């Protein structure tokens, strides 16, 4: 299981995973932060970005916060590389 810290930006003009806010990966979603719509969009965006099924992604902490902890089930080595790409790390 791979754990990442994210910062959610709801009501964005487009859904996008990339960049950083402090040490957190930024996940922008078009969905509003109402009735769990943004959380659902976040999980779908993370699944797409890390190329896993939707059920491999779960919110571990921060259901009602913009700062969340996400778990992803799968190959941690590939996820670490993908996380660096999404964050824009150049090393």
C-alpha positions in Angstrom: 0.0 0.0 0.0 1.3 3.4 -1.0 0.3 6.5 1.0 0.4 10.1 -0.4 -0.6 13.4 1.1 -2.6 15.6 -1.2 -4.2 19.1 -1.3 -7.6 19.2 -3.0 -8.8 22.2 -5.0 -12.5 21.8 -5.6 -14.5 23.8 -8.2 -11.5 24.0 -10.5 -12.0 24.9 -14.2 -10.6 21.4 -15.1 -9.6 18.2 -13.2 -5.9 17.9 -13.0 -3.3 16.1 -10.8 0.0 17.8 -10.5 2.1 20.4 -8.8 2.7 20.9 -5.1 1.3 22.8 -2.2 4.0 22.7 0.5 4.9 19.0 0.5 1.5 17.8 -0.8 0.5 16.8 -4.3 -2.2 19.1 -5.7 -5.4 17.5 -7.0 -7.7 19.9 -8.8 -11.3 18.7 -9.5 -14.2 20.3 -11.2 -16.7 18.9 -8.6 -17.9 21.0 -5.7 -17.1 20.1 -2.1 -20.7 19.1 -1.5 -22.2 15.7 -0.6 -18.9 13.9 -1.2 -18.8 14.8 -4.9 -15.2 16.3 -4.6 -14.0 13.2 -2.7 -15.4 10.9 -5.4 -13.7 13.0 -8.1 -10.4 13.0 -6.2 -10.4 9.2 -6.1 -11.2 9.0 -9.8 -8.5 11.5 -10.7 -5.9 9.8 -8.5 -6.8 6.4 -10.0 -6.4 7.8 -13.5 -3.1 9.6 -12.7 -1.5 6.4 -11.2 -3.1 4.1 -13.7 -5.0 1.9 -11.2 -8.6 0.9 -10.8 -10.9 3.2 -8.8 -11.3 0.6 -6.0 -7.5 0.6 -5.5 -7.7 4.2 -4.1 -9.1 5.2 -0.7 -9.2 8.3 1.4 -7.5 7.3 4.7 -7.7 10.6 6.5 -9.3 14.0 5.9 -12.7 13.2 4.4 -14.0 16.8 5.2 -10.7 18.6 4.7 -8.8 19.9 1.7 -5.7 18.1 3.0 -6.1 14.4 2.7 -4.1 11.2 3.1 -4.7 8.7 0.2 -3.8 5.0 0.0 -3.2 3.3 -3.3 -2.8 -0.5 -3.6 -0.3 -1.7 -6.1 3.4 -1.4 -7.1 5.0 1.1 -4.7 8.1 1.6 -6.9 6.1 2.7 -9.9 3.9 4.9 -7.7 7.0 6.7 -6.3 8.2 7.4 -9.8 4.8 8.6 -10.9 4.5 10.8 -7.8 7.8 12.5 -8.6 6.6 13.2 -12.1 3.3 14.6 -10.9 5.0 16.8 -8.3 7.5 18.1 -10.9 10.5 16.8 -9.0 13.6 17.0 -11.2 15.9 14.6 -9.5 
